[in-house]
């Protein structure tokens, strides 16, 4: 599991970490029930404060991606959404853009500006 963050990015570090976890779940790198690294260990690996990782984990818990169990750490929740939901959202976006008259290049430009 290789996660990277960009300290110079506009997106807060905790959101970047949460995004890495979500992507790992969506791509099947993390399976339901799989334990995530302890916050202190991940913080050391990413060179961030432990509280930043804990904030990301809490956000993921609140979003239903992770569950915390005493003595067992943070694990991927059964309710975590798989990649299929992201792919479906992309399909819906492409369909909507076509209906609104956007060309492929325009849609790509729009996504790049938002990312």
N, C-alpha and C positions, 0 to 999 in steps of 0.2 A: 504494500500500500504506500504509494508515493504521493503525498499532498504537498502543494506549494502555495505560498501566499506572497503577495506583493505589498510590502510596507508602504510603497509610494502610491498605491492605487487609491482612488476616491472611496471605494467600498470599504467599510470598517473591517478590521481584521476578524472580528467574531463572525461577520457575515461571510467572509471568504472561507473561513473554516467550516461553517455550516454548509456552504455551497459544495465544498470538497466532499463532505459526508453524504450530502444528497446525491451528488454525482456518482459516488462509489456505490450507493444503494441502487441507483437507477441502472448503472452499468453491470451490476451483479458482482462487483468486487467485494461488497459486504452483503451477507445473506441475513435473512430474518433470524434473530437470536444470537447473531455473532457479536462478540464483545469488542468495544472500541478501546483504544489505548487509554490508560489512566490520564487524567488531565495534566498532571505534572510531567509525565513522560512525553506527551504530545507537545506540550508547551516548550519543553527543552528542545525537541526535534525541530520545531518551527521557529525557535528563538523569539517566543512571545511570553507574556505573563500568563501564569496559570489561570488567573481569573478571566482572561480573555477566552481561553478554551472552555472554562466552566460556563461562561455566558453563552457561548455557541451551543454547548451541550444542552443547557436549559432551554434555549430557543427551539432546538430540535425536539426536545421532549414536549414542549408546549404545542409544537406542530404535529405531534404524533409520529415522528420519525424514530425517536429513541424512547426507551423506557429505562428507568433506574430501578435497580433492585439492591437492597442493602446487602453488602458483602459480595455482590456479583458485578458491580460496576454498571456502566452504560452499555446497553445492548440495542441492536436494531429491533424496532417494534414490528409486530405482525401487521400493523396498519400502514407501514411505510409504503409509499407509492412507488411502483416499479417504473422502469424506463418507458413502458407503454403509455403511461399518462403524459409524459413529455412529448413523445412522438405524436400522440393524438392532438395535443395542443398545437404542435407545429403544423400538422395537417389542417387543423381548423383555421390557423392563421393564414396559411397559403390559400385556402379556399376563400376566406373572407377578402384577402388582398386581391385575388382574381376578380371577385364579384365587384370590388370597388374600382377596378381598372388599373391596379398597380402591375407594373411589369416586374419580372424576376429581379433585375438589377436594382430597381427602386426599392423593392422589399428588402433586399440584402443590405442596401445602404441604410435604410431605416433601422434595421436590426443592429447593424454595426454602430450607429449613432447612439442607440439606447444601451448597448452593452458596456 
